[in-house]
Amino acid sequence: MSSCKNDAALIIEPISKEYNTKFLTGTGLDRRIFSTTDVVQYYQIDNYDSLSDKILLDTISKFVNMHYPLIGTDSIKRMTIFFYRKRFFVDYNDNLYESARDNENRTLERYADDLIARVDCKKYDPNKEHVLRTKSISLIR
């Protein structure tokens, strides 16, 4: 007999759709503080405990490729995407703006133990004719 937790599907959802949109587009943010070429995104993951590291990494990689394709994010030179453990009764949302604005590494410092993965995407255009996007994923769990 398997537990309900193991039978549940992996869930990745934004901590705040509103803030992710603002951070991505710069809409409603002070552009002197927030860059539209170096952006941050915050997500939470649930039902991942039974997954192997390889499957979790593959899933996160596919998620990033699907939600942040090269076309459509062409003005972005650097993007950092954080994936935190979903917790009930914890509102990460209260810390997003301050973390993105004030912390050099933009993590939710108060919830460092809940960080599962960090994805860094960088875009290089040395010849301005070809664009190369690299992605590195750090699994922290």
N, C-alpha and C positions, 0 to 999 in steps of 0.2 A: 504494500500500500504506500503510495507516495503522498507527500504533504501538498497542501494547496499552494504553498509558496513555490515549490518546484514546478508545478503545473502552470503557473501564471506566466504570461508572456513578458518579456523585457519591455519596459516602458521608458522612453526618453521624452521628456517634455521641458519646455522652457521654464525657468524659475519665474520669469515674468516676460510674457510676450511683448508687453508695452516697452519695457526697458531694452530688451533685445532689439526691437525695431528702432528705438531711439539711438542706441549705440551703433547700429548698422548704418543708419541713414544720416545721423546727426540732427534730425528734426527735433526741435525743442531743447537742444543742448547748447551750451555756451561753446562755440567753436574755438575760443581761445584756450579752453581747457580740454575739450574732447576732439580728437582727430577723426576725420572721416577716411583716412588712409591707413590708420592703425587702430583697429576696432577690437572689441571684446564681446563675447557672448557667454551666457550662463545657462546651463541646463541641469536637470536633476534626473537621476536614473533609479528605477525601482525594479525589483525582481531579477537582479543580476547575480546574486550569490551563487547559484548553482552552475553558472557558466565558467568554462575554462578561460584563462587569460587570453588565449588565442582567439576564441570565439568573441569575447568581449571587445578585444582590439579590432577585429574584423568588423564587428557590428558598428562600433564607433566610427571607424574609417568610412564605411558605407554611408552612415548617417551624414557625416560631414560632406562627402562627395555629392550626396543627393540634395542636401539643404543649402549648400554653398558652392554651386558650380563655378567654374572659372568665368564663364560668360554670365553676366549678371552681377558679378562682384569685381568687375574689371577696374574700378577706381581704388579698390582696397589693395594696399601693398603688404600689409601684415594683419593677421587675424589670430587672436588667441581665444580658444573655446574651452571653457571649464565644465566638467561634469561632476556634480556632487551627488552624494547618496541622498535619496529622498527620505526625509524624516517627517513623521507626523508631529504636529505641535511645534515645529520649527519653521519660522518664516524667514527664509534667506532674503526674501524680497526687500526687507527693511535695510539691508546692508549693501545692495547692489550699487546704487549711485555713488555712495561714499567710497566703496572699494574700487570702482572703476576710475573715480576721480583722484583719490588720495594715495592709494597703495601703488608703489612702484611696480610690483608684479601683478597687481589687480586681482589677487585672490581674495576670497572671503576669509580674512585672517581668523576671525572668531570661530570659523567652522573648518579649520585646516584638517582636522581628523576625518571630515566627511568628504574630502576631495578624492575622487576615484581616478579621474584621468584629466590630462591637459593636452590639448591639441594646438600646435603652433603651425600656422600656414604662412608662408612667405612667397611673394611673387617677385621674380627677377625679370627685368627686361633690358639686358645689357646692350642689345643691338636695336632695341625698340621695334624690331621686326618680328621677333619671336618672344613669346612669354613663357617662362618656366615657373611652375608652381611647385613648391616642395611642401611636404606635410610631415611633421614628426608627432608621434603620439607617445606620451609618457603615462604608463599605467601606474597608479600610486597605491591602489588598494592593497 
